Amino acid sequence: MVSLIAQDVQRVWEETRSVAESQLEEIDQLARKFLLQPITPEATWQFENAVADQLREFGRNILEMVYNRLEADDPDEMPKQIEYDRQEYSRKNEKTNNRNGIGTVFGKIPLVRFSYEPLSEGRDQQQKSFSPLEQCLGIVAGNASPALAERVGRAASGHTQRELLELLEREHRVRWSAKVLRRVTAAVSRGVAEHLHQAQKEQLLDWLRMADGSKGRRKITLAVGRDGIMLPIRDEKTYKEGAVGTVTVYDRRGRRLGTMYLGQMPEAYQTTLSEELTRLLSELLEEWDGRWPRLVYITDAGYHPTEYFDNVLTPMEHPRYPGRLLEWTRIVDFYHATEYLAKLSQVLFDDPRAAHAWQRRMRRWLKREPNAVFRILHSAAKYHSELRLTGKEEEAYRKAYQYLNNHKAHMDYREYRRLGLPIGSGITEAACKTVFTQRFKESGMSWGIEGGGVILTLRLATMSQVWESVYRNYLASRPLPRLATKTPTSNQSYAKAA
C-alpha cells in the first residue's frame, strides 16, 4: 500500500480545504445570482444544473489533487525494485502521465505516477510495465476508478454500448471510445465472475434461513428449473440455443423469497450450465444445516431438462445420509401440458366451440382431479375412435397423446397444489426473457460467444441480487504490489508500506 506521513497529510488536507473554499465561492455566487432575479422554472433549472456542475468539478479537483499526491516526486524516495504477481520489476526514473487519463464518477482526471518495468526475464516473457499507484488505487483496465467501473458494470448489464457511452458522457463527463468501454466492461465481468458462485450460494443460504424461520403449514421448498432460448450469434446462419437455470426458495407459506439465476451462451450439450448448477446445488445442500427442504425440479419436458434430471439430479447423494439418494419431485410445467390438450382438441373436434369446451374441461381435470392424465387420454381415445383423420391429423394426435402419456408420472398437479408446490415453470421461462431477450435480442443485434458472456455475467450478478457483494469481493481480491518500507526523513514527502 501507499501511505502519507503525518506532515504530508496536513499539507494535502490544507490543499483540499483551499479547493473547497474556492468552490464554495463559486456556488455562493450562483446562489446570489439566482436569488436576485425573478424566480422562474427556467431560472431554477439553470441554477440547479450549475450547482451540480460545480459540485462535480469540486469532486474531480479533489480526486485529482489527492491521487496525485500519493507518490513522492523524487525517484530516490521510491523503491528501486518491487515484486508484483510473483514477478520482479524495476522503477523508471521519471514520472509519466497516464496517457488516457482516469475516468471517475466526477469526470476524467490526469494521473502522474511512476512506472515499473519487468526485469530481463519478464521482458523476455513479454510482461508489461505497470504503475504500483494504479494498482493500489484499484484502477480498472488502466482507465476507470473502482467507483466508475462499478457503475459501468451495472449499466452494461442493461444498456447497449451506444447507450452506455452516452450515459457516461452525460452523467459523468467521461468520453470513451467503444474499445475502452469494452475493455473496462470485460475487466469488471472477469472480476465479478470469480466471486459470483460464492455470493449466490451465500444468498441462497440466507433465503433458506429466512424460510426456515417462517410460519406456515408447508415445508420450505427449493425449486430448480432450466430452459433454453435461441440467440442471434455472429457469423452463424441460424440462431443457437443459450440456456438459463434458476434456483428459487419458498417459505412455509409458499411465498417466493428469491431466485438465483445462472446462464450460458450457446454451447454443445449445455455442459457449462449443468456443471455450474450442479456445483451450486451440491455445495448449497452440503452446507445447509436447517430443516430439510422439499426439493422440486420444474421444467418443460425438453431434452436437456429431462437429461439433466435423469443423469444428474436423480443419482445425487443425500449429504446428510451417505448412501441414500436425494428425493426430487419432478414437475412437468402445467402450461406446457395444456398446450398438448389444445392440440388434441383441434384434432378431435371440427366445431371450435366444442373443441374449446372439451379443452376447458380437460384443463380443469388436469389441475384438480386424481388420475387426471389417464382420464384425459381415455376421453381423447374415445373421440378418436369415432373419427377418420388425415395422415397429418393422425400424426398430431399421436404426438400430443404420447407426450401426455409419457410424462403423466410428473403431472399430478392436484397433489402438487395440495402440497403448496408451484406447478408452472414461469419463473424459469421469465428468466429467459429477462436474462437474454431484453438485452440480447434487440433489433439488429448479434453476439459473439465471448462478448455475450461478458454481459451475461453482469446480468446474472445484478438479477441475483448479489452485485454489491461480488464487486466488493472482486476489489478485495485484487493483488497489491509489495513495496519496500523506507523510514521518512524531514525532506521526504512519502513513505511506502509493504
PyMOL commands that set and color helices and strands:
alter all, ss='L'
color gray80, all
select helices_A, chain A and resi 6-35+41-67+75-77+120-124+132-137+146-156+161-172+178-212+268-287+303-313+334-348+352-368+372-385+391-406+408-410+413-418+426-440+449-463+467-477
alter helices_A, ss='H'
color red, helices_A
select strands_A, chain A and resi 2-4+81-84+87-91+96-97+102-104+107-109+112-113+116-118+221-231+240-250+256-264+294-299+328-332+494-496
alter strands_A, ss='S'
color yellow, strands_A
deselect
rebuild
show_as cartoon
